[in-house]
Each structure stands twice: as structure tokens, then as C-alpha cells.
Amino acid sequence: MPELPTPVENTFGYRPLLFLAVIFVVSRIVYFALGVRFDMEPLGSFWQYIDPALLKSSLLQSVYYQHSQPPLFNLFLGIVVKLFPGHEAVVFQVVFAVLGLVLNLSLYALLTRLNVSNRLALILTVVFMVSPASILYENFLFYTYPITALLCVSAVMLHRYLQEHRVSDLILFFTMLLMLALTRSFFHILWLVVLWGALLYFRRADRKRVFLTGGVIILLCFSVYAKNAYVFGGFSTSSWFGMNIARMTTWRMGLEERYRLMRLRKLSPLAVIKPFRKLETYQELAQFPLAPPTGIEVLDQPMKSTGVPNLNNFNYIRLSRQYASDAWYVLKKSPGLYLASLAESLHTYWLPSSSYSFLTENRSRIHYPDRAYNLILFGQFDYEDTITDQRAFFSTGLFILAGYLAVLVVGFRLIRRSLSRRKVDYPAVLTLAFLWFNLLYITLVGNAFELGENNRFRFITEPVFVVLLGMAIKNKFRSVYTDQS
């Protein structure tokens, strides 16, 4: 094997960070001049959010009884709504802008910590920083951007801990993993346990510290799952799994076949009602009996004060379970339907993340930068097909598809070769393994159980992809640096 250069101690001067901060501010001013504005509409209209009126009047009770989503992001929304009435938009925009700066500085820090040259790290960071997708999600009140920042910063904390052995970095690392698990349901407690177990295995010299720190974090996460199991009868942080999987199975079956199976009592009347509908729709079309009121408003209100359905109503738990039962029957009877949905979800995953449907208004204001990025960097040759035909091959980002597959293969080779050497730079290798695992995990889980918003999921992985790409370029597809000290 070729001899690899010796890693050097990471020293971060202020000039690159200052340069990135200036580029960040200037790029945001330019995009603002082009018409991009912070989108507050999700607060009142998105199903994932508790009614803003309840966030103001009964925040803790509403968050405690939220079964549809993990609690953390709604808790954040409620704190801002309660503390800054009338100024929520400004506060949210400032918070997301700060998150954007932290995300991009962390991306640069992670690249340089993994011994990517300063010049290459700056180029890759700036390319990501000024991308239309970054701007759009930074100006969109949803948890996608905070999750992206948390994942990137957690990798920095992991490397800092592995290299410098400070317990504060270990605590921050596990705390950020907990925040991910309590913000987005596909960061399951099992995902957290796997990462904890891997760190226990590779950090044998510090096993007690890792065991205690990670154990406390997992107990905190477990307490939320246990609360949901006790209150709602489901060991999870989201009650929507059944409705999600129904969209990938039952809802793809022909209507006549669904009616036939209903007459045979193989499927319930919900099989002909699209998931995530108003409660009155289920009552009218399926004679679905509603549970008696609980006395807790976030579980009882059929509609939010903003006029959209309250999908945290207690009845959606039973609805989702029935959808899941129908879905499992369809999956066993006609697995090809699920495979077709999986193919469609993967296609959507490889669309440019800026083409997510709820970003349309801001996206229309930066049409030309978005088109240039999607054509030159993502390889999307048929721009209009993202609107007219979601299954068109050339509407996908062919370059980003090839790039993801390449960095997954190359990343695995880098990890395997590095661990097989006699002396290993464990901070670099384990951080690389953490990034590689999450890239693979989000790609698999994000597409296996969801159809329709998959390209939004992929944005979470874009900084991870940038780091793995930088490592691949730096090492020229060879193993990461071994410790020569």
C-alpha cells in the first residue's frame, strides 16, 4: 500500500472562519435582495405542529400529550411563541440564521479535522453554504435545517472527544444525538443504542465514561418512549407509521381490488380513504366511531384554530393502527406494490433537495441560481420534470446519485483498510464511520417507510456527503491517515 502522510495537529486560524462568516453574510444579503423571505406558514398549517393557540396557552401539557411527533421541535416552537408574541418571525429567522452559520463553520471544521486541506475545505464549504437548497431550508420553519446542523456538529464533537478525550465533548456528542432522536422519529432509539454500542466497543480504554454518559442519554430517550407506551400504548415517538406505510402499500392497490378485499373482510373500510384525512371524512365514509373526549384539548380538537386538521387527535392512533393492519395484509399479498413505492421514493430522494414542493414560492424567486446548481452540480438535465412527472429519469440529480453511491463505496473501503492497519488514527476513522453509517441509515430508513418528501430527507445528509467527498478526494480513494506518532 502507498505510504500515507502523517496527520498533523489541527489548528484553526481565524482567517478562514472570518472568510466563511463574511461569505455567509454576503450570500444571505444577495438572496434576500433576490426575494427570498423566511417562510412562517408551516407554523399554522403543518400537520406536525401543535396548534399555535395551544402552544401559547398550554405548552407543557400539549407537548406531553403529543403522540404524532417527537416533542422537541414543538417545545422549541412553543417557547418562542410564548416568549416573543408578535415577534415570532424575527426570532425564528435569527435562530435559523445562527444555525446556518454554525452548520457551515462546523462543516469546515470537520473537513479540516479530518485532514482535508484548508483550500479544499473552504471550496466545499462555500459551495454548500451558498447553494439554493441551503438558503431555502434556512428560510423554512421546519426541523430539516436544525437536524442537519445537529448531525454535522455532533460529528465535530465526536472527533474532538476521540482526539482530546474531554468529557464535555462526549456529553455534547450524546446530547446532540438525543436532540436528533427527540426531533425526528426516524432517528430511533435503536439508532442511538447502536452508536452507543459502537463507541463502547472502540473506546475500551474509556469504556466506563462512555457507558455512563451514553447510558444516561439513552435512559432520557427511553423515558419518552416509555411515556408514549404508557399513555398511548405505543413504544415510539410517532403514531403515524401506519398511515405512512399505507401510502406505500394499500393506497397503490387498484380501487376495485380494494373494494373486493373489503367485501371479503380482508381490508377495513379505511382502505378506500386516503391517509391523513379529516376525522369527519372517516366518520362519513367509513362510519369510524370516535373515542369519547379525553378532556385534553390537544387530543380532543378535530381541527386546529388555524383551520387545518389536528392529526394529534387521539383517534388518529386507532386510525393509524388500522391502516398498518391493512398495509401488512397488502404487503404480504402483493409485495410488488411496496417495491414500486420504494422505487418511487428512491427516485424522489435523488431529486434536488431544493425541489421539495413546500419550497416552491421562495424557489421561484431564485430560479436561475437553482437551475444552475441543479444542472452543473447535481446533473438534473430535465428541470421541468420535477413538476410535471416525478418519475422521469432525467429529472433526478444524476451526478448526486452517482456521487452518493461512490462515496458510500469509497467510504466503506477507507474504513475497512484503515482499521486493518497496525496503527490507526481512531479519531479520523471512527468519525468517518459515524458519517458513513448515518449517510447509509438515512438513505435506507428515509426511503423505506415514507413516500413523497424523500428529497427533503436527503438534504440532511448533504453536509455528510460533502465531508465524505472531501475525504475521498484528499485520500485519492485510499485509507485514511494512520497515526505515525
LUMGULO-778406 format. One record per atom (N, C-alpha, C): residue in one letter; x, y, z. Coordinates in pm, whole numbers, plus 50000, padded with zeros to 5 digits. Layout:
AXYZ ...
//
This chain:
M500844988050000 M500005000050000 M500875012450000 P500445023149934 P501245035349932 P501365041350071 E502465047950095 E502665054350225 E501805066850234 L501145068250345 L500245079550364 L500895090150449 P500565102850427 P501165113450506 P500725112650651 T501555117550738 T501255117650879 T500255128650911 P499235125650990 P498285136151026 P498955146551113 V498535158751096 V499085169451177 V498035173951275 E498485180051383 E497545185151482 E496715196251420 N495415195651441 N494515205451382 N494625218751454 T494925228951380 T494925242451435 T494035250951346 F493095257751406 F492135265451329 F492435280351346 G492925286451239 G493145300751243 G491835308051225 Y491845320751256 Y490615328651247 Y490335333251104 R491345334051020 R491125339350886 R490135331050804 P490295317850797 P489295310150720 P487895311350778 L487785311550910 L486475312650972 L485875326450946 L486695336750951 L486225350150921 L485795351250775 F486585345150688 F486245345050545 F484895338250523 L484675326750587 L483415319650572 L482245327750629 A482475334450742 A481425342750802 A481035354050708 V482025360250645 V481735371150551 V480955365950430 I481395354650375 I480675348750262 I479255345250301 F479095340050422 F477765336450470 F476855348750473 V477325359550533 V476505371650545 V476205377650408 V477215378750323 V477035384750190 V476055376350108 S476195363250111 S475315354650032 S473865355850078 R473665357350210 R472285358850259 R471705372250218 I472525382550215 I472045395650169 I471665394950021 V472485388249942 V472205386949798 V470885379449777 Y470725368249845 Y469485360549829 Y468275368249879 F468455376149984 F467365384550032 F466975394749925 A467995400449861 A467735410049753 A467005403449636 L467225390549617 L466555383449510 L465115379749546 G464735382049672 G463345379949711 G463085368749809 V464125361649855 V463925350649950 V463515356450085 R462445351050142 R461965355450272 R461715343250361 F461825345450491 F461615334450585 F460155330150581 D459915317050565 D458575311650548 D458025307050683 M457085314650736 M456445311550865 M455175303250850 E454725300950727 E453445294350706 E453335280650774 P454415272550779 P454275259450843 P453755259950987 L454005270751059 L453595271351199 L452095269251214 G451325274651123 G449875273351135 G449265262351052 S450035256950954 S449415247850859 S449955233650860 F451155231450913 F451745218150903 F451155208651006 W450905196350962 W450325186251050 W451235183051170 Q452535184351149 Q453485180451253 Q453455189751375 Y452835201351360 Y452905211351466 Y451615211951547 I451785213851676 I450645216151764 I450035229751730 D448735230751750 D448015243251727 D448745254851797 P449105265451723 P449805276651787 P449075282351908 A447735281751907 A446965286652023 A447275278252146 L447435265052127 L447755256252239 L449215257652282 L450075260752187 L451475263352224 L451565275252319 K450665284752301 K450655296552388 K449965293752521 S448845286552516 S448005285352637 S448345273352724 S448785262252663 S449055250152742 S450215242452680 L451385248552679 L452545243152608 L452955229552664 L453245228952794 L453795216652850 L452795205052841 Q451535207752870 Q450535197152859 Q450425192152715 S450405201352621 S450245197652480 S451445189652430 V452635193752468 V453835186452427 V453865172652491 Y453455171752618 Y453435158852687 Y452485149052618 Y451355154052573 Y450355145452510 Y450455145252358 Q451565149252306 Q451775148252161 Q452255134252127 H451475127052049 H451855113452010 H452265112651863 S451965123151787 S452195122651643 S453655125251605 Q454385132351689 Q455755136251659 Q456595135851787 P457915134451773 P458775136551890 P458575150751945 P458845153052071 P458395165452135 P459285177752117 L460545176052078 L461495186952099 L461225199252012 F460905197251884 F460745208851798 F459495216751833 N458425209951869 N457235217151913 N457485224552044 L458315218952130 L458685226052252 L459435238852218 F460335238052123 F461055249852076 F460095260252018 L459175255851934 L458195265051876 L457385271851985 G456935264052082 G456115269652188 G456845279752274 I458125277152302 I458905286652382 I459005300052310 V459275299652180 V459375312152103 V458025319152098 V456965311552072 V455625317552062 V455205324052194 K455545317652306 K455165323052437 K456015334952478 L457315334452450 L458225344852499 L458285357152408 F457945355352280 F458105366452186 F456815368552105 P455695370652170 P454435372552096 P454505384752005 G454125382651881 G454165393351782 G455505394751713 H456535388151765 H457885389151705 H458435375351671 E457545365651660 E457995351951636 E458805350651508 A458365357151403 A459035355651273 A460485360351280 V460715371551346 V462085376751359 V462945367151439 V462395362151550 V463165353051635 V463495340251561 F462505334451493 F462765322251418 F463815324551310 Q463735335651241 Q464705338451135 Q466105339951192 V466235346751305 V467555348351367 V468095334851411 V467245326651473 V467695313451519 V468155304951402 F467405304851294 F467785296751178 F469035302251111 A469215315451110 A470435321151053 A471655317151137 V471505317551269 V472605313351356 V472915298551334 L471855290451322 L472065276351292 L472815274551160 G472495282951062 G473175282150934 G474655285150946 L474985295551023 L476395298851042 L477115287651117 V476485282451221 V477075271451297 V477265259151209 L476265255951128 L476345244451039 L477545245750945 N477695257250883 N478745258650783 N480135259450845 L480265266150959 L481565266251027 L481915252251078 S480915244751121 S481155231151167 S481565222151050 L480955224350936 L481325216650818 L482795218950783 Y483215231350784 Y484625234450757 Y485525228250864 A485145229650991 A485955224051099 A486075208951086 L484995202351049 L485015187851034 L485935183650920 L485855190650809 L486725187450696 L488195188950734 T488545199850799 T489955202050833 T490405192550945 R489515189251036 R489885179551139 R490195165851079 L489545162750969 L489805150150900 L490915151450797 N491715162150814 N492935164150735 N492695166850587 V491515171850555 V491295177550422 V491965191250421 S492635194550315 S493385207150309 S492455219050327 N493005229950382 N492215241950405 N491555247050278 R492305246650170 R491775251950044 R490585243749995 L490745230549995 L489645221949952 L488465223050048 A488735223850178 A487675225350277 A486895238250256 L487605248950226 L486935261750201 L486055260950076 I486575254949971 I485805253949846 I484535245949869 L484665234249931 L483505225749952 L482475232350044 T482975239150148 T482065245750241 T481305257050174 V482005265150094 V481355276350026 V480335271249925 V480675260749853 V479735255049755 V478445250849824 F478575244449940 F477365240650015 F476685252850074 M477445262050130 M476905273650200 M476005282250113 V476415284549989 V475675293749903 V474705286549811 S474545273449828 S473645265949742 S472195270349766 P471385270549662 P469975274049680 P469275265349783 A469595252349788 A468945243649886 A469235248250029 S470485251850056 S470825256750190 S470025269150225 I469915278150130 I469165290550154 I467685287550178 L467135278750097 L465695275850107 L465335269350240 Y466125259650282 Y465815252950410 Y466145261850530 E467085270750514 E467405280250621 E466285290350640 N465465292150538 N464355301550545 N463015294450547 F462995282750605 F461795274350608 F461605268950749 L460505272550814 L460285269050953 L459895254350965 F460915245950956 F460725231650970 F461975225851034 Y461885213551081 Y463015208151157 Y464145202751070 T463995203050937 T465035197850850 T466375204850871 Y466365218050877 Y467625225450890 Y468265223551027 P467515224551138 P468125221651268 P468715207651278 I468035197651221 I468565184051223 I469875183251146 T469935189851032 T471155189850953 T472315195751032 A472055206751101 A473105212951183 A473515203951298 L472545197851366 L472855189051478 L473715177251436 L473415171451321 L474175159851276 L475615163551244 C475805175151182 C477155179551147 C477955183151273 V477345190551364 V478045194451486 V478345182351573 S477445172451576 S477695160451655 S478935153151606 A479175153151475 A480385146851422 A481645154351467 V481565167651474 V482695175451525 V482955172051671 M481885171151750 M482045167751892 M482625153851910 L482225144451825 L482775130951833 L484275131151807 H484685138151701 H486115138651670 H486895145551781 R486345156551835 R487005163451944 R487195154252064 Y486155146652097 Y486275137552211 Y487315126752185 L487255120652067 L488175109852036 L489625114552031 Q489815127051991 Q491175132351981 Q491675138352111 E490805145052185 E491245152652302 E490745146852435 H489815137152429 H489365129552547 H488725138252654 R488045148652615 R487355157052713 R485935151952733 V485555150452857 V484235145252887 V483155154952841 S483455167852839 S482465177652793 S482085175252647 D483065171452564 D482765168452423 D481925155752410 L482185145852495 L481395133652494 L479945136552533 I479775144852635 I478425148552678 I477695155952566 L478395165352502 L477775172752391 L477425163652275 F478285154152246 F478015144752137 F476735136952163 F476635130852280 F475435123052310 F474195131752327 T474375143952376 T473235153052389 T472665156452252 M473535158552154 M473055161552020 M472375149451956 L472875137551985 L472185125551937 L470795124551999 L470685127952127 L469385127852193 L468455138152129 M468975149952099 M468155160252036 M467675155651898 L468515148551825 L468085143051696 L466955133051716 A467115124151814 A466105113851838 A464785119651885 L464835131051954 L463605137152005 L463075148151914 T463665149351795 T463175158851695 T462595151751573 R463225140851532 R462805133651410 R462685118851442 S461525113051413 S461235099451461 S462095088751396 F462625091151273 F463425080351216 F464805079251279 F465205088951363 F466365086851449 F465875079351573 H465665066551553 H465025057951653 H465965055351770 I465405051251882 I466225048051998 I467215036751966 L466845027751875 L467775017151835 L468985022951762 W468775033251684 W469885040351619 W470835045851725 L470275051551829 L471075057051937 L471835045952010 V471195034752034 V471845023452103 V472975017752019 V472795016751888 V473845011651800 V475085020551807 L474895033651802 L476035042851809 L476725041951945 W475945040852049 W476495039252185 W477315026352193 G476765015452143 G477475002752146 G478765002952066 A478745009451950 A479945010351868 A481045018151940 L480655029152005 L481655037052077 L482185029452197 L481335021852264 L481795013352375 L482825003152326 Y482574997552210 Y483474987252158 Y484844993052121 F484845004652056 F486115010052007 F486835018752109 R486145023052215 R486785031252318 R486885023252448 R487535011752439 R487635002952556 R488395009452670 A489385017652639 A490155024152745 A489325034152824 D488225038652765 D487375048752828 D485945043552841 R485825030352857 R484515024052849 R483565028752958 K484065030753080 K483185034653189 K482565048253162 R483375057653116 R482855071053087 R481825070652975 V482125063152869 V481195061952757 V479915055052802 F480065044652883 F478895037252930 F477975046153012 L478535053653104 L477705062053191 L477075073653115 T477875080453035 T477355092052961 T476285087752861 G476615077952778 G475635073252681 G474435066752747 G474665059752858 G473565053252928 G472545063152980 V473015074253036 V472095084553086 V471275090352971 I471925092952858 I471225098552742 I470185088652690 I470535075852684 I469595065952635 I468425064352731 L468675065352861 L467575064852958 L466625076652939 L467175088452911 L466315100052885 L465455097852761 C466075092452656 C465325089452534 C464285078552562 F464695068452636 F463775057352669 F462565062352747 S462775072452831 S461675077452913 S460565083152825 V460925089352712 V459895094652621 V459155083152554 Y459885073052510 Y459245061352450 Y458345054452552 A458845053052676 A458075046352780 A456815054252814 K456925067452818 K455745075852842 K454695073552735 N455125073252609 N454175070952500 N453555057052508 A454355047252549 A453815033652564 A452765033252675 Y453035040452782 Y452105040652896 Y450835048452865 V450995060052803 V449845068852779 V449055064752655 F449775060752548 F449115058352420 F449185043752374 G449955035452443 G450025021452405 G450955018452290 G451885027552259 G452825025252150 G454225029652188 F455195020552176 F456585023552212 F457265030052092 S457005042952074 S457555050351962 S457435065251991 T457975073451903 T457815087851918 T456875093651812 S456305085051729 S455335089751630 S454285078951608 S453025083051603 S451915073651582 S451515072551436 W452285078351346 W451865079151207 W452415068051119 F453115058551176 F453735048251092 F452715041151004 G451575037551062 G450575030250985 G450085038050865 M449855051050883 M449375059150772 M450465060850666 N451715061950711 N452815063150615 N452985050550532 I452985038950599 I453195026550525 I451995023150437 A450805027950476 A449615025650392 A449755032750258 R450385044250257 R450565051450131 R451485043950036 M452345035150092 M453285027650008 M452755013749972 T451635009950027 T451114996350003 T449644996849961 T448754998250058 T447314997650032 T446875007749927 W447375019749938 W446905030449850 W447385028749706 R448345019849683 R448805017249547 R447975006249479 M447204999349558 M446374988649501 M445194994749427 G444754988249322 G443614992949244 G442364994249330 L441555004249300 L440365006849382 L439404995049381 E439184988949266 E438264977549259 E438764965949344 E440054963549343 E440614952749423 E440464955649572 R440634968149609 R440464971649750 R439004969449793 Y438064973249707 Y436664970949741 Y436364955949750 R436954948249662 R436734933749667 R437244927849798 L438444932149839 L439014927049963 L438254932250085 M437654943950072 M436804948850180 M435564940150196 R434954936350083 R433764927850090 R434094914250150 L435324909750130 L435774897050188 L436274898750331 R436204911250382 R436654914650518 R438154912150539 K438894912950429 K440354912250439 K440944926050467 L440254936250421 L440654950050445 L439524957450513 S439884967750587 S438874976050655 S438354986850560 P437264993650596 P436775004750512 P437785015950494 L438825016550579 L439835026950563 L440665025050436 A440595013250379 A441415010250261 A441065019050142 V439875025050142 V439495033650029 V439515048350067 I440075051450183 I440195065350226 I441675068750238 K442075078950171 K443485082850173 K443905086550314 P445085082050359 P445535085450494 P445675100550515 F445675104450642 F445865118350683 F444695127350641 R443465121850647 R442295129950616 R441675135450745 K440675144250728 K439925149550843 K439145138250911 L438895139851041 L438135129751114 L436735128051057 E436115138951014 E434755138050961 E434705129450835 T435825129050760 T435885120550641 T435775105850680 Y436475101950786 Y436425088050832 Y435045084650888 Q434435094350952 Q433095092051006 Q432075090250893 E432175098550790 E431195098350682 E431375086250591 L432635083050556 L432875072750455 L433115058850513 A433545058250639 A433845045250699 A433085042650827 Q432195051750865 Q431455050550991 Q432405047451108 F433545054351105 F434555051951209 F434075058051340 P433945050051446 P433455055351574 P434545063051648 L434205074951691 L435185083051763 L435205079351910 A436395080151967 A436555077652110 A435955089252189 P435515086852312 P434995097952394 P436075108152423 P435705120652447 P436705131052475 P437565127452596 T438825131652589 T439765128852698 T439815140252799 G439325151952760 G439465163652845 G440755171152823 I441585166252729 I442865172652695 I442735178152554 E442845191152541 E442475197752415 E443305193052297 V444605190852316 V445445186852204 V445065172952154 L444385165052235 L443925151752194 L442475151852147 D441735162352181 D440305162552152 D439935170852030 Q440655181752006 Q440215190751897 Q440345183851762 P439285183451681 P439365177551547 P440095186651449 M439975199851469 M440635209651383 M441395219551469 K442505224251417 K443245234651487 K442545248051470 S442945257551551 S442365270951539 S442705277451406 T443725272251338 T444135277751208 T443335271851093 G442445262051123 G441585256651020 G442105244050951 V443185238151001 V443725225850942 V443465214251039 P443435201850989 P443155190451077 P444215189151188 N443745185151304 N444635182251415 N444935167351414 L446065163651354 L446405149551341 L447035143951467 N447025152051573 N447405146951705 N446155143151786 N444985143951723 N443765139451789 N443915124851828 F443365121251944 F443545107851998 F443075096951900 N442085099951819 N441525089951728 N442495085651620 Y443475093951588 Y444415090251483 Y445335078751525 I445435076251653 I446215064651697 I445545051851648 R444225050651672 R443495038851626 R443425038351474 L443255049851412 L443235050151266 L444555045051208 S445655049851262 S446955045851210 S447205030951230 R446765025651343 R446945011151366 R446115002851268 Q444925007551236 Q444125000351138 Q444745001350999 Y445245013150965 Y445965014650838 Y447155005050832 A447875003750944 A449014994650948 A448584980250928 S447464976350989 S446964962750973 S446614959750827 D445924969250763 D445614967650621 D446894967050537 A447854975550571 A449094976250494 A449864963150501 W449924957050620 W450644944350632 W449974933450550 Y448644933450545 Y447954923650461 Y448324925650314 V448264938150268 V448584941150129 V450044937850099 L450914940650193 L452334937850173 L452574922950154 K451904914750234 K452064900150220 K451424895050091 K450284900950055 K449564896349935 K450224901049807 S450654913749806 S451194919749682 S452454927749714 P453564921049743 P454794928349778 P455304937349667 G454904934349544 G455354942749432 G454874957049444 L453724959149508 L453224972749527 L454194980849614 Y454664974549721 Y455634981449807 Y456934984049732 L457394974449653 L458634976249578 L458494987749477 A457324988949417 A457105000049325 A457155013349400 S456565013649521 S456625025749603 S458055028949643 L458815018549676 L460205020549714 L461005026449598 A460755021649478 A461435027249361 A461075042049343 E459795045249365 E459375059149352 E459975067949461 S460045062649584 S460635070449692 S462115072949666 L462815062949611 L464235064649579 L464415074849466 H463505074549369 H463575084749264 H463415098649323 T462425100349411 T462205113349473 T463395117349558 Y464025107649623 Y465195110249707 Y466315116649627 W466455112649500 W467555117749419 W467175130249339 L465955135149357 L465665148449304 L466435158749384 P466815169949324 P467465180549403 P466625184149525 S467255185749639 S466505188449762 S465785201749756 S466205210749669 S465515223649656 S464145222149590 S463885210749525 S462615209049453 S461505203749543 Y461735203149674 Y460695199449768 Y459505208849751 S458305203249745 S457135210849700 S456825223049787 F457095222449918 F456735233550005 F457735245149997 L458735243749913 L459705254649895 L459455262449767 T458335259749702 T458095264949567 T458155280149559 E457545286949656 E457455301549646 E458835308049650 N459635304749750 N460995310249755 N461845305349640 R461645292949601 R462435287249492 R462185294649361 S460945298949339 S460625306049215 S461365319349205 R461755324949320 R462455337849321 R463945336449290 I464455324249298 I465885322049268 I465985311149161 H465145312349061 H465055302048957 H466405299648891 Y467115310148852 Y468345308248774 Y469495302448857 P469755307148980 P470775300449061 P470415285849090 D469135283449115 D468705269649143 D468915260849021 R468555266048904 R468715258148782 R470185255248756 A471045265248778 A472475263248754 A473045252648847 Y472715253348974 Y473205243349070 Y472705229349033 N471415228549001 N470845215448974 N471385209248846 L471735217548751 L472285212448625 L473765209048639 I474545218548690 I476005216948690 I476495207548799 L475965209048920 L476455201049033 L475645188349055 F474335188949032 F473505177249060 F473255168648937 G473435174248819 G473195166448697 G471725164348670 Q470905174248700 Q469475173448668 Q469275179948532 F469065171648429 F469025176848293 F467625180748248 D466615175948316 D465235179248278 D464575186148395 Y464735199148404 Y464305207048519 Y462795206648538 E462035207948431 E460585209048443 E459935195948488 D460625184748468 D460035171948506 D459855170548656 T460535179048735 T460295178348879 T458865182448912 I458215189548818 I456835193948841 I455845185148763 T456175181848639 T455195175248553 T455225160048562 D456345154148598 D456415139448601 D457485135348699 Q457075131848820 Q458015128548926 Q458815115848896 R458405107948798 R459095095348771 R460055096448654 A460165108148593 A461035109748477 A462495108248520 F463235099948447 F464605096648485 F465505108848489 F465415117548389 F466345128748380 F465985140248474 S464895138948548 S464615149148648 S465385146548777 T465955134648790 T466765131648908 T468105138848896 G468795140049010 G470165145349008 G471125134048981 L471445131848854 L472255120148817 L473655120848876 F474235133048884 F475575134348940 F475555131449091 I474535136349158 I474485134349303 I474175119749333 L473385113149249 L473135098849266 L474435091049253 A475185093849145 A476455086949127 A477425090249240 G477415102849283 G478315106949390 G478015099949522 Y476735098749555 Y476375091949680 Y476795077449676 L476525070749566 L476915056649555 L478425055349564 A479155064649502 A480615064049504 A481165066149645 V480655076249717 V481225078849849 V480855067949949 L479705061349929 L479375050150015 L480365038749995 V480675035749869 V481635025049840 V483035028949886 V483455041049850 V484785045649885 V484925047050037 G483895052450102 G483945053950246 G484105040650316 F483365030550270 F483505017250330 F484925011950312 R485485013850194 R486865009050170 R487855016450258 L487675029450274 L488575037250359 L488535032150503 I487315029750553 I487175025050691 I487795011150706 R487465002150615 R487954988350626 R489474987850618 R490054994750523 R491514994450509 R492205000850627 S491625011550675 S492265018650787 S492245010250914 L491115003450941 L491024995151061 L491904982751052 S492284978850931 S493124966950916 S494614969950935 R494964982650942 R496384986250958 R496794985051104 R498074984051125 R498594981851259 R498384993851349 K498605005751296 K498375018051372 K497315026251301 V496325029951376 V495155036551316 V494915049951384 D494575059851304 D494125072651358 D492645071151393 Y492355066151513 Y490995062951550 Y490045074951548 P490465087051588 P489545098251575 P489025100251433 A489935099251334 A489505100951195 A488665089351148 V489095077151178 V488395065351128 V486995064351188 L486875066251319 L485565064851383 L484625076151345 T485165088151327 T484315099151281 T483835096451139 L484735091551055 L484355087750920 L483295076850922 A483445066951011 A482465056151021 A481115061451068 F481125070951161 F479895077151207 F479165084051092 L479895091451012 L479305098350899 L478785088550795 W479585078450764 W479195068450665 W477935060950709 F477895057150835 F476735049850887 F475475058350876 N475565071050910 N474385079550905 N473935082350763 L474875083550672 L474505085350532 L473725073150483 L474215061350516 L473525049050475 L472195047550548 Y472195050250678 Y470995048550759 Y469865057550712 I470135070350691 I469095079650649 I468595076050510 T469495071850421 T469085067950286 T468155055950291 L468485045950371 L467655033850377 L466345036250451 V466435041550573 V465225043150654 V464325054050598 G464915064950550 G464115075850498 G463295072150376 N463755061950303 N463015057750184 N462165045450207 A462475037650309 A461765025150331 A460345027150381 F460085038250451 F458785039850517 F458115053250485 E458565059950383 E457985073150351 E457985075050201 L456925081050151 L456815083850009 L456295097949990 G457085106349922 G456615119649887 G457545130949925 E458265129550036 E459125140450082 E460585135950092 N460935126050013 N462235119550030 N463415128549998 N463265137849902 N464385146749872 N464645156549986 R463605159450066 R463845167450187 R464705159850287 F464465146650298 F465285138650388 F466755139150345 R466965139050212 R468345138350165 R469135150950198 F468455162350212 F469195174450246 F469935172650377 I469385165050471 I470045162750600 I471415156650580 T471565148650475 T472815141450453 T473815149250368 E473425160550313 E474315167350219 E475625171850282 P475645177450405 P476955180350465 P477775167750490 V477115156750526 V477825143950543 V478455139750411 F477695140950303 F478215137650171 F479425146450136 V479325159350169 V480425168550139 V481705164150211 V481575160150336 V482755155750412 V483335142950353 L482485133250324 L482965120850266 L483585123150128 L483025132550053 L483605135949924 L484975142249943 G485105151250039 G486395157250067 G487425146950108 M487015137250191 M487925126550232 M488355118150112 A487415115150024 A487735107049906 A488725114349815 I488505127249795 I489415135049711 I490795135849776 K490825138749906 K492105140349975 K492915127549974 N492265116649998 N492975103950010 N493105096449879 K492485101949775 K492555095849643 K492145081149649 F491035078849721 F490425065749732 F491325055749804 R492155060849893 R492965052049976 R492485053150121 S493085045850212 S492645045950352 S492975059150417 V492265062450524 V492525074650598 V493855073750667 Y494345085050712 Y495685085750766 Y495865076950889 T496955069850892 T497295062251010 T498105070751104 D498055067551230 D498755075251331 D500215071051334 Q501085079851296 Q502515076951290 Q503265080851416 S502505086351513 S503185091251633 S503625079551720 
//
